Amino acid sequence: MEHRTRVGRALAALLVAVTVVAACSSSSKTNATASAPIPKRIVSMSPTATETLFAIGAGSQVVAVDDQSDFPANAPKTSLSAYEPSAEAIAGYKPDLVVLADDTKNVKEALDKLSVPVLVQPAATTLDDAYREINELGVKTGHTNEASALVGQMQQQIAGLTKDLPKRSTPLTYYHELDNTLYTSTSHTFIGQLYALAGLTNVADAAGGGAGDYPQLSAEYLVQANPDLVFLADTKCCQQDATTFAARPGFADLKAVKQNHVILLDDDIASRWGPRVVDLLRQIVDATKSVPVT
């Protein structure tokens, strides 16, 4: 994939915003509100929302998902593009609810004009944001109890993963790669919060220069930072692995390379804020525990 498209999509998937809806129900199959019946034909234009809908038991209500929604395997994947969305194409599935990750190309307005109900769930910036969106989908789809149970399970698993981390006098440092042109994310992002839960320090935080939360580092900067751990979230898009990373000029001498601490992540799991964040955190924690305490 051409790297600018990869970076644009990676950053778009990680934009900051939060939609919060609080609600409760004594039944897992109740209307969200008196005026909003439970949707029977949902179109998900968000890979994260797709994962969540199936995880809370609303999969049978989903009639179509976008071309990036590749999990779970039984999700009804279509050619609908989340990057170049067409309101008319979406409406062709006769949805009574469309879930968006962002309002790309003003598709929400276009769907509103077609009288199609829309829910926008932007990229989370914290775990609490992710939990709120899961609960919101539960309310909207009539699966309030299932969503609440999923959030509780995630919280319990995350607490269990982080309770017995090794005690270190100096925190380990890490570099998280979004693509092979050294775009990364800082601690002020959702992904950065997960690393912080594992007790890691982000080398990108000191980049400065007004680069924002998703800076592009130089090779010289990364060599000087010399992180203890390297996490590659570009194994699919850019076919990166420990060998290709080490082959870059100067990188063979990095501490993480020499000590075999280059960790390969699944691009999709590393860019979504749904139920599988637990899987990502588990991989981060396991990598952290693999580094001896000195």
N, C-alpha and C positions, 0 to 999 in steps of 0.2 A: 504494500500500500504506500502511495506517495506520502512522504513524511508530513507535509503540511496538512493534508487531509486528516492524517492520524492525530496530529497535535490538536487540530481544531475540534475534532470529535471528542478527544479525550478531555479537553478543557470544557467543551460544551456540556459534557456529561457530569462535570464536577462544579458547575456554576452554583453560587450560593443563593438560597432562598428557602423559606419554610412556609408550608401551608398547614395550619393547625385546626383540627376539628376535634372537640372533645365530646364524647357521648357515651352512654351506657345502656345496657339492655339486660333484661332478665332471661332473654331467650336468644339463641344463636340464629334464629330464623324470624326476625322481626323487621318491620319497615324502619328505615333510618329516620324518616319523619312521616307525619301523616300525609303530606303532599308529595312525597317522593317514594313511589313503590320500588320494591327490590328489582334491580335490573336483571333481565333475562338474556340480553344480547350485549355483551361487553366487548369493546374493541380496545386492546391495550397497545398504545404506541410508545411504551416504556418498558425496556427489558427488566428493570427492577420491579415495576408494578406487575409484570407478567409473573415473575417468580413469586411475588407475594400473593397474588390472587390464587395461584395453585396451592401455595403453602397453607392458606387459610380455608381451603375447601371450596373456593369459588370457581374452580377450573371449568366445571360443567356449564357455567354461565358465559364463558369466554368463547366468542365465535370467530375471532381473528386477532392476530398479533402482528406487530411490525417485523420487518426483515432482519432485525438485530436480536429479536427475542428467541434465543436458542436454548432456553432452559425453562421448564423441564422439556424433555424430548417430545412429549405428547402435546405440547402447546401448538395451537393451529397457526403455524407460521405462514405468512403470506408475502407478497411482494410490496406491501405497503411500506413506504420509506419514512422513517422518523426524521431523516435529515432534509428531505424534500417532500413534506407531507402534502397530500391532496385531499381537501375536505370532501370533494365529490367521491373520490375513491373510497374513503373511509365510510361515508354515508351509504355507499352501495351495499354495505353489510347490514344495513338497517339496525344500527346500534341504539340501545336506550341508555348507554353510558360509554363515553370515550375517556380513557385515561391517558394524559400526556405528561411527559417529563418537563417540557417547556413549550412555550408558545411560538415555535418555529414558524416563520413565514405567516404569522398572524392566523394560524389555522383555527385557533379557538374562536375568533370572531367569525370566520367563515362557517364554522360548525354551528355557532349560535344562530346565524342567519338561516341555517337549515333546520333549526329547532332541535338540534341534537345535544343532549346534556353532556357537559364536559367537566372533568375533574383534572386540574393541573397539580402535579406533585413534583416540585422542583428537587434538584439534587440536595441531599442532606449535608449539613455541615457538622453535625454532631450525632452521636448515637440516639440522643433524645429525639432529634428530628426524624430519624429513621423509625423509631418506635411510634411516633405520632402518626406517621404516614401509614404504617401497617394498621394501626387502630382505625384510622380514617377509612381505609379501604374496607375494613371489617364492618364499620357502620354503614357505609354506602352500599354494600353488597348483601347485607343481612347475615353476616358472619362475625358479629361482634365478639362473641365468646371465644371463637376459634382464634381470632386475631389477638385478643388479650392473652390467651394461653400461649400463643407463639411468642409474643413479646416477653412473657414471663420465662419461657424456656430459654430464649436468647440471653436474657439478663443473667439467669442462673448459670448457663454455660460460660458466659464471658467472665463472671465472677470466679468460677472454678478454674478457668485457664490462667487467670492473673494472680491468684492468691499465693502461689508458691514459687514466684520468680526468684532466681538467684540474687543474693545480696551482693552488690558490687560497690566498691569505694568510688569508682569512676564509671558512669553510665557508658554503655556501648553506643557507638555512633553508627548511622546507617545512611544509605543513599537509595532512594526509590526511583526507578527509571520508568518514565511514561513512554518514551520512544528513544531510538538510538541516536538522536541528535541532542541528547542530554537534557530534555525537558523533564522536570520533576515537580514534586509538590512539597510544600512546607508543612510545618506543624499546625498551621492555621487552617487546615482542611480536614475533611472527614477522614480521609486516609491517614493523615498525620495524627489524628486522635487515636486511631487504633495502635499505631506504633508507640505513642506515648503511654498507652495502657500497658504495653510490654516493657516499659522502662527504657526505651531507646531515645537517643538524641539525634535530631535530623541535621545533617551537615549543610543542607540547603538553607537553613534559617539564617545563617550568617552571610548569605550571598549579597544581600542589600542591593543598592542601585535601583530601587524602585521597581524591582522585577515582579512584584506582586506575589500571590500565593502559588503561582505555577511558573517559576523562573526557568530559564534555559542556562545551564551551567556551562562553563568552558572545561575542556579536558584538563587544563592547567589547574583550575580551581579544584577539581575533583581529586587530582593527584596530590595536591597539597593538603586537602582535607583528609585523605587517606582513611576512609570509613572502615569500621570493623566488619560491617555487613553490607552487602549489595543485594537489593531485591529488584529483579527484572520483571516488570509488568508489560513487556513488549515481546513476549515469546511467540505470540500468534501473529500479531500485526507485522512485526519486523524480523521474525525468525531469530531472535537473540537467545543465546545460551551462555554458559560459563566460558566456552571456548571462543566464541565470537567477541565476547566482552573483553577477555584477556588479550585478544589480538589487536585491540586498538592501541595506538601509540602511547606508551608510558603506563598502560594499565596492568601489564604483567607484574609490575612491582608493587601494586596495591596490596595492602594487608589482607583484604577480603579475598583477593585472588590467590595469594600465596597460601592462605590457610583454608582454602576450599569453602569459603563462606559467601559464595554467590548463589542466591536462592532464586529458583525459577517459579514465577507466579502465573496463574491463569489470568490472562488479560481481562476477561469478562468478570470474574469474581472480584478482581482488584479494582474494578471501576463501578461496581454497583453497590447499593446501600440497603439491600434487602436481607432476607434470612441468611444468606450465605456469608455475611460478614463474619460469622462465627468461624467458618472454615478458614477464612483469610487470617483472622487473628490467631487461630490455632497454628497455622503455618509460621506466622511471625514469632509466636512464643516458642515453638519447637526450635526454630533457628537460633533464637536468643539463648536457649538452654544448652545448645550444642557448643557454645563458646565457653571454654574453661574460665572459671573464676580465678583471677590472679591477685 
